Amino acid sequence: MNKIFLVLILLPFFVTLSAQEVTCRYGFSYDISNNPHWGKDKPVITIVYPNSPAEKAGIKPFDIIEEVDGVPITENELDDIHLFMNPEGKEIVEFTLKNIKDDTRKVKVKKECKSIYSLSESQLASAFAMYAVEDNHDRLFTCPFVTKQADEAVDFSAFKSFAFFSQNENQPELAQKINELIRKELTNRGLSFDPVNPDLTVQISYSFTKNPNYKPKATKTELEEIYRYDISRDRMTKFPFLPPSTIETEAEYILKLGFRFEDRKFVMGRIVWECEVNELMNETFSLEDYAFVHIPLMCMQYPYVKYGRNVQFRLSKKKYLYTGINYSIDDISGIASVDPFSPAANAGIKPFDRLDFIENKRMDRTSKQFTDTYHKFIATTLKYKDYSTRFTDANGFSTCIFWDPLKYAQIVKEFDNKKNLTAFSYLFSYAPYINPSGNTTCFFKLRRAKEKFEFSVKPEIRSEITVVVD
């Protein structure tokens, strides 16, 4: 198999059935929890992938898997859980789940199965991501959060409601805004706001002060740039924070933000969970802006805490045009299968059709030829990149750079050049640097036995974004 396909991101949580030569997936990832407060020794869902069977069934991050087809997880050895969760020969599996909102609920998930010799458009979008790196990349970033839990084991699912400590109209406006941000995150996790008889009370603290112990360095050194993901605005944002290795006396300013959850149900006043952060910097910064970006990230470790400090997050972005065609690994111009009810299926494209052209670009090339030309294309078009956008992705590739908007016309010519074998750029033809017309209809010329056909397909634009504690 070619290099480009060796690095394809396999769709998570699948089982390979060698006899049928298919892979089946639910579309979620999980941890076996060692956290005494959430799902101890059970699978905890960490990621639910967009457009997956799990998402369609209503499975959510932080769900605890209690049973599979009515059999408790605890009746199986931990080493056998993966097999236990994939009952052999069953297309539909029922999971019993638990989270903050529901003590238990049952969902049925229909596995999505495909030939092990086929490539989906989602996989190809990952393989050819450098065509449209703006919308297709993975990035890591770290936040210096310190997260603590109660020393004794207490089941966080027992807490169903919350209120804020001493919330009133006389609170500072900033405190009200911080409370509102926390309220939004907790309600998204299934907790209900109950100011009369809450199970938890939330207490916040914040400050931005000049460091009295500040000792400026005699010589300035070039500092690491700090980027974090702004969930609400969907963008990586540069912040003027000093690197985690900075000594506190080297910071002119210190920003602090924290909040804690106090038990009002079992042991009055007991701190069951808290998160706080100290940011060091040499210029002023708005506490309100800091809270807007970071409170959603701070709350991502409730109820399931993985790291006590310096939390690393992974941002995964993918945007592509979906027609429902699955390509043959062995012969990339061959159609291995077509997803039922997909745009391609509705247009009349069928399995085993052979593609001659996509958007008037030839398909009679080997996978290796597509791969080699793609790598060459990346190298020769660097002159059209905006180097101020350069970043290192989660795989350590340090030359991820966005296209320069002032050079879109030249970039379009490169994509249109048939020598560049850019047939799979149709996956990203929503982008103006590939298709300035804005018309995303895709045209396929193919052969079926001895007959030739032309199809126009109106694809779906699929935009997939996940942010998880890595």
N, C-alpha and C positions, 0 to 999 in steps of 0.2 A: 504494500500500500504506500502511496506517496506521502511525502512529508506533510503536505498541507492537510491531508486527511488524518494523519497520525495525531495532530494537535486539535482535532475537532473536540468540542465539549460535548461529551455524551449526556443525553438527557437523564437526569438522576433518578435513582431508585427504580432500577429495572432488573428483570430476571431473564437470562437467556435460556431458551428451551431449544437445545441443540437438535433434537429430532425434527422439530418443525422449522428450525433455522429462523426463528424470530426473536426479537427482544420486546418485552412488554414493560411498560412503566406506569406508575401512579402519578409521578410528577411532584414528589416531595422529597426532602432530605430530613434526617432526624439524628439526634444524639441519644445514646443511652445515658440517662441522667444520673449523675452522682450527687445531685443537689438534694439535701434533705427537706427542702421547702417546696420543691416542685418536681413531681414525677420520679421520685427516687427509684432507680433500677428499672425504669420503664422508658420506652421511646418517647421523646419530646420532639414535636415537629419544629424544625428550625427554619426551613424555607419551603414555601409553596410556589411552584413555578407558574408563571403566567401561561394561560391557554392550555393548562394541563388538566387531565381528568380529576386530579385532587382539587384544583381550584373550582372546577365546575361543580364538584360534589359539595363544596362548602367547607372543606378542611382549611383551618387557619393556623398561622404560626403560633407556637406555644401550646397547641393542643397536645394532651397526653393520650397516648394510645393505651387503652385499658384492656380491650378484647379484640380478637380477630375471629369473625364468624361465630361469636358467642363464647369463645374459649379464652379465659383470662391469660394475659401476657405472663403473669407470674407462674403459670404452670409449665413454662418452658425455660430451658437454660439460656442464659444471655447469649452464648455463642450461637444458638440456633434461631435467634429471633428473626434474622433476615429471611431464612427459609420459611419459618412459621408464618411470616407476614405475606408470603407469596404461595398460597395453597396451590399445589400442582393441579393443572387442568381446569382451574376456575377462572372464568372471564370477569365475573363480578364478585367483589369481596366486600363484606360488611365490617366496618370498623366501629367500635364503641370508643368514644372520645370523651375527654373531660377537660374543661377549662374554667376560667374564673366565672363566666356567666352561667354555664351549664354544669351541673354535677355529673351528668352523663347525657350523651346524645349518640344516636346511631346514624351513620352515613354509609351509603353504598357507592363504591367506586368501580367503574368499568375500566379495566386496563386498556391502554392504548398499545397495540401490538403492530410491529412492522418487521419486514425482512432485515436480517442482519447485514444484508448486502445492499441496502438502500441508504441514501442520504436525503434527509429532509431539507427543506429550504431554511429552517432554523439553524441546522448544522452548517449549511453552506454560508449563511450570513455570518457565522462565527469564523469560518475558514477564510472568507474574503473580506473580513472586517476592515482592513486598511483602505478599501474603496471608500468607506464612509465612517471613519474612526470617530467623527463627531458624535455619532449616535450608537456606536458599537464598540464598547470597551469595558474592561473590568479595572477598577482602581481600588487601592487600599489606602486607608487613612487612619490615623490613631488619635484618640482624644485622651487627655490625662485625667480621666474620671477615676474616682475612688468610690467603690460600691461596697457596702457592708450589709450583712443580714444578721438576724437574731442568732445568738450562739446556740440556743436550744432549737430542736426541730419543731417547726410549726408549719402546718399546711397552708400556703397562701391562698388556696382555693376556698378556704373557709371565710375569707374576707370578701364581702360582696358589695360594700358601699363605702363612701368616703365623704368627708367634708374638710374645710380648711380651718386651721387654728385661728381663732379670733378674726374671722373675716367680717368686715363691716365697711360702711360707706366712708369712714374716716381714714381707711388705709391709703397709703400713697398710691398714686396712679400706677407706678411701676409694679408694685406688689400685686395689684389687681390684674395687671396684664400677665405677670408670671403665673399667678393662680389660674388664669383662664387657659394658658398654654398647657399647664399640667392637667387641668380638668379635661381638656380635649383628648389628651393622650390616654388618660385612665378610662374614660368612657369608651374609647376605641378598643380597649382591652377587655371590656365587659363589666367594669365596675359602674355602679350607679351613684349619682350624687344625692346624698341624703343629709341635709344640714341639721336634722332633728335628732336622729339616732344612728349615726354612722358607725361602721365597724372599724374604720381607720380615720385618723385626722392627719392632715398634711400640714407640715410646718416648713416654711421657706426661710432662707437667709441669703443675703447678697451684699456685696460691697465693692467699691472701686476706689482704691487709695494709692497715694504716692508712697513709695517704699522708703521708710526712714533709714534703712540700712543700705541704701543704694550706693554702690561704689563703681563709677564708670571705668571701663577698661582704658588703659593708656592708648592702645591702638585698636581701631575698629577691624573686625574680621567679617568676612562674608558669611551670612547666616543662611541656614536651610530655610527654604520657603515652606510655609505651612498652608496646606489646602484641606478643606473639609467640605462635605456635601451638605448643601442646603436643601432639605427634603421638600419644603413648601414651594421653593422656586425652581426646583429641579436643576441645580447647577453646582458644579464644584466652585468654591469661593476661596480666594486667598485671604488669609488673616495675618495681622501683624504680631502674632504671638512668637515668643522665643522658643527654641527647641527644648524638648523634655530634659536634655542633659544640662541645661543652663542652671548655674548656681543662683539662688534667690537674690544675693547681693548685687548681681549683674543686671537686675531688672529695675527699671525706674518706677514701674507701676505694677500693682497686683490686683487682678480681678478675681472675686470669689462668688460662687453661686452654689447653693445646695438646697436639698429638700429631703425631708424624712417622713416616714409613715409610722404613726404611733398607734398602738393597739388600744381600741376602745371596746373590744368584745370579750377578750379572755383575761389578759393581764393589763390592767389600766396603766397607760403611760409607757409600756414596753416599746422600744424601737424595734420594729420588725424588718425595716429596709430603709436604707438611705444612700444617697449619691451626692457627692460634692466634687468641686473642681477648683483648683487654683491655677489661673493663667498668668504667666509672666510676660511683660511687654515693656517696650520703651517709648510708647506713644499712647495717647488716650484712645478709649474705645467705648462705644455705647453699650451699657448693660442690657438695654432693651433689645438691641440687635443681637447681642450674644445669646440671650435667652431664646429668642425667636428661632435661631438656628440649632441651638444645642439641647434644649429641653426634649425635643423628640428623640434625639440620640441618647440622652441620659436615661429616658424611660424605656429604652429598648432592652434593658436588663431587668425589667420587672414584667412578669414574676420569675423569669428563669435567668439566674445569674451564672455567667460562665467565667468572668474574670473580675478579680477584686480591684485591679488598677490597670491604667494604660490600656484601654479597650481598643482593639483593632476592628475596624469595620471594612466590609467589602461592598463596593457599589458595582452592580452589574447592569449594563445598559445594552439593549438590543432593539433595533428598529429595522424592519424589512417588509417587503411586499410578499404576501402569502397567496399563492395560487392553489396549493395542495398537491403539487407534483413532487414525487420522491424519485430521485435519480439513482441509477445503478452505479455501485462503486466500481465494478469491473469495467463498465463501458458507460462513461459519463453522458453520452448522447442518448442512452436508452432510458426509458421511463419504467422504473421498477413497479411503481404503484401510484395510484391517485387517491387522495383522501376522499371518502364518500361525502357528497353534498358540498364539496369545496368549489371555489370558482372555476378551477380547471375541469372538474367533473361535470359541473353544470354547463360548461361550454362544449363538452363532448370529447375531451381528451381522455384517452384510455390507457390502462397498463399495457406495456410492451410496444407502444408507439415509439418510433425513433425520431429524434429531433434532428432536423437539418439546420435550422436557423432559429435563434432567439433575437428578436429585434434586428433582423437582417445581419446578424453576426453568426459566423459559421460555428457549428458544433462538431464537425468531423475532425476532432483532435483527441488525443489521449489525455488522461488525467495528468500525466507527467508534463505534457506540453502546456496545459492550462496552469499547472503549478509553477513551472519554470518561468513562464511569461508573466505570471502575476508577481513573482519576486522581482523580476526585471522592471516591471511597471512601477513598483513601489520605489525602487532605487532611482529610476530616471525622472520621476515626477516630483522629487523632493524640492526642486526649484520653484514649484508652485505652492509650497507650504508656508504657513505663517508660523515662524519659529518662536514667536512669543507665546504660543499655545502648547509648546512641547511639554510632555510629561512621560513618566515611566508607568507602564500599566502593571496590573497585579502579577503578570507572568515575568516581569523584569525586563520587558522590551522598552528600551529607553528612547526610542525615536517615534513615539506616537505624537503626531502633529496634525492639526486641523488644516484644511485647505484655506488659502488666502482668498477672501471674498473678492479682492480686486483682480484676481486671475481666473475667475470662473470660466470665462470664454475660452482661454487656452486649455483649461482642464477638460471642458466638454469635448474639444477636438481630440484630446488624448483618449478619452473613453470611446469616441466614435472611430478612432483609427483601428481598422480591422486587424492590423498586425499585432495589436496588443491583446487580442483574444479576451475581450471584456464581456463576453456573453452573459456572465453571471452578475454583471453590474445592474441587470434588470431588477435585482433584489432591492436596490437602493434608488430606483429611478424616481422616487418622490423628491430627491434632492436636486437643487438648482444647478449644482456643479456637474451633474450627470445628465439631467433632463430639464432644461430651462423652460420647456413648454408647460410643465405642470400636469400634463395628461399622463396618468399612470397606467393606462391600458397597455397590456403586454401582448405582443404578436408572436405567435409560434408557427413555424412551418415544419411539418413532420410527415413521416411515411408510416402507413399502416398496410403491411404486406406490400403489394405493388402500387398501392394508391397513394397520392400525395394530397395533403390537406393543409389549410391555413386556418388558424383560430385566433380570435382576439379574446383576451381574458381580462376582466376587470378585477384586479386582486384586492385583497384586504390589506390595509396598513396595520401591521402588528407592532406595537410599542411595548416593550417589556423592561421594567425597571424593578430591581430588588436591592434593598439595603439590609445587610444582616451583620450580626456580630460574627466575625470570622473565626 
